Amino acid sequence: MNIRLILTLAVGFLVSASVQAQYDLVTLRTKALAHSPLVSQKNLLMQAESYALAGIHTGRLPKVQLSGQASYQSDVTKVSLSVPGITIPTPDKDQYRAVLEVSQVLYDGGAVKRQSNLQSAQFQTQRAQLDVERDRVVERVNQVYFQILMLDAQNNVLTLAKEELNRKHSQMEGMLRNGVGNPVSLDVLRTEDIRLNQRIIELAWQRKTAVSVLGILVGESIPENTGFDLPVPPKLPGVHMHNRTEDRVFSAQATAFQLQQAVLSVKVLPKVQAYAQGGYGQPGLNMFKSGFQPFGMVGLRFNWTLWDFNATRYERKVVAVQAEMVARNRDLFQQNWTIQTKQLQNEIARYDALLAQDEALIGLRSKIRQTLSVQLTEGVVTANEYLTELNNETQAKENKALREIQRLQALINYEHALGTSY
């Protein structure tokens, strides 16, 4: 094979192997939600709802009940008549009975249907609460992701400052070899180089921790030197709260309380059942016939609670108070949400105002640092004076880099506050 082709393939392989994977915020949020235990909780909630509704619907099916009784009584009914040729038996004082009953609800005032609707509404509330927890997962991923971006931005600025410092250090070393300059200046530059190294090391360990946390959230191992893309600034819609998962929780709770009132309203309605009984006992239905006998009975059973000392009324009042508490909690959440969105709006505007002046500030700081760099070479200023301006320039660049990411984070947080982030 051609040697040039082999070298080309080898270089291409090395280049491709050195390219690190890039992650973006949307992908990591999707992975975190898929990995979250909330997924299994949602499936379990669906199973629980299915079982609960199936149990309620059995209220429309026939019921089969077996009962038994054994008793001894001090006296029995006696017929004190003497009729020639006729003997009237006296029932036994010990009695035994086993009864199998099949009953079917004919009318329950809609209790089963209303109880089923209430159960569905309560599970809908729990599903909405799971969505709130999903929001918490997204918030955590956002927080860690932007922490990594800010650490990378700081590291980039410090690396550039270190490169500038190393260039100046090399220049001063060359001057000393030629018998020009002050050795103390080199020591001052070396101490600053060590300080920058320490900051870079500290940032590296903070990044390592943040990447580890992010890996736990998404359920996979993320290499420490992985790159992370800057998110695309979102296009923000108008301000409204109806997309918030918390708002859906409040709506589901309000619906559940309305349905609970409907369930309570049927408690005082009449209930009608049809039933059939078959039994075996002593005595049977003919109490004057001694011995064990089979017996049977069919009929209708009617039940109507005419007065329960206002127990149902008090239950309805409790539900009404609970519904009012939910309404007040919703008002409180809306107030806090309005404050949060206003703060984020002002935060974004603040970053815009500061970033508008950052470029000019960096330009001036760079110009001053370059002037003092020349003056340090000429011996006009000390190394400490030069480092002061180098640090000022570095701080200005670091502030600008952080503000750009913080502004983007504020936009993402604002989008999330509106309930439109995913």
Buried (B, 14 or more C-beta within 10 A) or exposed (E): EEEEEEEEEEEEEEEEEEEEEEBBBEEBBBBBBEBBEBEEBBEEBEEEBEEBBEEBEEBEEEEEEEEEEEEEEEEEEEEEEEEEEEEEEEBBEEBBBBBBBBBEBEEBBBBBBBBBBBBBBBBBBBBBBBBBEBBEBBBBBBBBBBBBBBBBBBBEBBEBBBEBBEEBBEBBBEBEEEEEBBEEBBEBBEEBBEBBEEBBEEBEEBBEBBBBBBBBBBEEEBEEEBEBEBBEEBEBEEEEBEEBBBBBBBBBBBBBBBBBBBBBBBBBBEBBBBBBBBBBBBBBEEBEEBEEBEBEEEEEEEEEEEEEEEEBEEBBEEBEEBBEEBBEBBEEBBEEBEEEBEBBBEBBEBBEEBBEEBEEBBEEBBEBBEBBBEBBBEEEBBBEBBBBBBBBBBBBBBBBBBBBBBBBBBBBBBBBBBBBBE
